[in-house]
Amino acid sequence: MLSVPVVYEDGMMDQVDPLSLQILIEENMIVKFQRGEGWAYVGLDPIRRSDSDEYAGPERRQRH
């Protein structure tokens, strides 16, 4: 199973599964997590949200 390195508020490091990562992000329990291009800082870097947070803006994708 895929695991993602994370750093908690107290500086402790851990490895979590993607579902746990989503929960930790939503609950603001981690400072950063590592992804392919480097560390992503919660609250600073763009982070994908869960499906319950739907985009409320205009549709910008082109239709074919």
KOLMIGU-323581 format. One record per residue: residue number from 1; residue in one letter; x, y, z of N, C-alpha, C in turn. Coordinates in Angstrom, 2 decimals. Example, Ala and Ser with C-alpha at 12.3 -4.5 7.8 and 13.67 -1.06 7.14 Angstrom:
<sites>
(1 A (13.19 -5.69 7.80) (12.30 -4.50 7.80) (13.20 -3.30 7.80))
(2 S (12.85 -2.25 7.08) (13.67 -1.06 7.14) (12.90 0.03 7.87))
</sites>
This chain:
<sites>
(1 M (0.84 -1.19 0.00) (0.00 0.00 0.00) (0.88 1.24 0.00))
(2 L (0.43 2.26 -0.68) (1.13 3.53 -0.78) (1.12 4.24 0.57))
(3 S (2.26 4.78 0.98) (2.30 5.58 2.20) (2.93 6.93 1.88))
(4 V (2.48 7.95 2.60) (2.90 9.32 2.34) (3.58 9.86 3.59))
(5 P (4.81 10.39 3.45) (5.48 11.01 4.60) (4.76 12.30 5.00))
(6 V (4.55 12.48 6.31) (3.91 13.69 6.84) (4.72 14.21 8.02))
(7 V (4.54 15.50 8.33) (5.13 16.11 9.52) (4.00 16.75 10.31))
(8 Y (3.88 16.33 11.58) (2.84 16.87 12.46) (3.25 18.22 13.03))
(9 E (2.31 18.90 13.68) (2.55 20.20 14.29) (3.75 20.21 15.23))
(10 D (3.97 19.11 15.96) (5.06 19.03 16.92) (6.40 18.65 16.29))
(11 G (6.44 18.50 14.96) (7.66 18.16 14.26) (7.88 16.68 14.07))
(12 M (7.03 15.86 14.66) (7.17 14.41 14.53) (6.82 13.98 13.11))
(13 M (7.60 13.05 12.56) (7.36 12.54 11.21) (6.68 11.20 11.28))
(14 D (5.91 10.88 10.22) (5.18 9.62 10.16) (4.94 9.30 8.69))
(15 Q (4.43 8.11 8.43) (4.01 7.70 7.09) (2.57 7.23 7.22))
(16 V (1.69 7.77 6.38) (0.27 7.45 6.47) (-0.27 7.05 5.11))
(17 D (-1.40 6.36 5.11) (-2.06 6.00 3.85) (-2.83 7.22 3.33))
(18 P (-3.19 7.23 2.05) (-3.86 8.40 1.46) (-5.16 8.81 2.15))
(19 L (-5.96 7.87 2.62) (-7.20 8.23 3.31) (-6.90 8.96 4.62))
(20 S (-5.92 8.46 5.36) (-5.52 9.12 6.60) (-4.95 10.50 6.32))
(21 L (-4.21 10.64 5.22) (-3.67 11.94 4.83) (-4.79 12.95 4.63))
(22 Q (-5.83 12.55 3.93) (-6.96 13.45 3.68) (-7.58 13.92 5.00))
(23 I (-7.75 13.01 5.93) (-8.32 13.35 7.23) (-7.40 14.30 7.99))
(24 L (-6.11 14.01 7.99) (-5.14 14.87 8.68) (-5.14 16.28 8.10))
(25 I (-5.25 16.40 6.78) (-5.30 17.72 6.14) (-6.58 18.45 6.55))
(26 E (-7.71 17.78 6.47) (-9.00 18.40 6.79) (-9.07 18.84 8.25))
(27 E (-8.40 18.10 9.14) (-8.43 18.42 10.57) (-7.25 19.31 10.99))
(28 N (-6.46 19.77 10.01) (-5.29 20.63 10.28) (-4.36 20.03 11.32))
(29 M (-4.08 18.75 11.18) (-3.24 18.05 12.15) (-1.79 17.92 11.68))
(30 I (-1.51 18.27 10.42) (-0.15 18.19 9.91) (0.27 19.53 9.34))
(31 V (1.60 19.73 9.31) (2.17 20.95 8.76) (2.45 20.79 7.27))
(32 K (2.97 19.60 6.93) (3.32 19.35 5.53) (3.30 17.86 5.24))
(33 F (3.25 17.53 3.96) (3.35 16.15 3.51) (4.15 16.13 2.22))
(34 Q (4.75 15.00 1.92) (5.59 14.91 0.74) (4.82 14.32 -0.43))
(35 R (4.99 14.96 -1.59) (4.43 14.44 -2.82) (5.53 14.43 -3.87))
(36 G (5.23 13.98 -5.05) (6.24 13.79 -6.09) (7.18 14.94 -6.32))
(37 E (6.66 16.15 -6.31) (7.50 17.33 -6.60) (8.10 17.96 -5.36))
(38 G (7.93 17.35 -4.20) (8.51 17.89 -2.96) (7.47 18.01 -1.86))
(39 W (7.81 18.77 -0.83) (6.92 18.93 0.31) (5.81 19.93 0.00))
(40 A (4.60 19.59 0.39) (3.44 20.48 0.25) (3.09 20.97 1.65))
(41 Y (3.02 22.28 1.83) (2.70 22.89 3.12) (1.21 23.18 3.20))
(42 V (0.57 22.60 4.19) (-0.88 22.77 4.38) (-1.14 24.24 4.71))
(43 G (-2.06 24.84 3.96) (-2.40 26.25 4.16) (-1.61 27.19 3.28))
(44 L (-0.54 26.71 2.66) (0.27 27.54 1.77) (0.22 27.06 0.33))
(45 D (0.38 25.78 0.14) (0.40 25.20 -1.21) (-1.00 24.75 -1.62))
(46 P (-1.29 24.76 -2.92) (-2.58 24.24 -3.39) (-2.70 22.76 -3.07))
(47 I (-3.79 22.40 -2.44) (-4.02 21.01 -2.05) (-5.42 20.61 -2.48))
(48 R (-5.52 19.46 -3.11) (-6.81 18.95 -3.55) (-7.69 18.67 -2.33))
(49 R (-8.92 19.05 -2.40) (-9.87 18.83 -1.32) (-10.71 17.60 -1.60))
(50 S (-11.45 17.15 -0.60) (-12.31 15.98 -0.78) (-13.45 16.32 -1.74))
(51 D (-14.13 15.30 -2.23) (-15.21 15.49 -3.20) (-16.38 16.28 -2.63))
(52 S (-16.50 16.39 -1.32) (-17.62 17.12 -0.74) (-17.50 18.63 -0.94))
(53 D (-16.29 19.10 -1.22) (-16.07 20.52 -1.47) (-16.18 20.77 -2.97))
(54 E (-17.36 21.01 -3.47) (-17.55 21.18 -4.90) (-17.20 22.59 -5.32))
(55 Y (-16.67 22.71 -6.52) (-16.34 24.00 -7.09) (-17.62 24.76 -7.40))
(56 A (-17.70 26.01 -6.94) (-18.93 26.78 -7.10) (-18.83 27.83 -8.20))
(57 G (-17.70 27.90 -8.88) (-17.50 28.91 -9.91) (-18.02 28.48 -11.26))
(58 P (-17.79 29.32 -12.27) (-18.28 28.99 -13.62) (-17.51 27.82 -14.23))
(59 E (-18.16 27.10 -15.11) (-17.52 25.99 -15.83) (-16.55 26.58 -16.84))
(60 R (-15.26 26.18 -16.78) (-14.26 26.73 -17.68) (-13.67 25.69 -18.61))
(61 R (-14.03 24.44 -18.42) (-13.51 23.40 -19.31) (-14.18 23.49 -20.67))
(62 Q (-13.40 23.24 -21.71) (-13.96 23.29 -23.06) (-14.71 22.01 -23.34))
(63 R (-15.82 22.14 -24.02) (-16.59 20.97 -24.44) (-16.14 20.58 -25.84))
(64 H (-16.08 19.29 -26.09) (-15.62 18.80 -27.41) (-16.79 18.35 -28.24))
</sites>
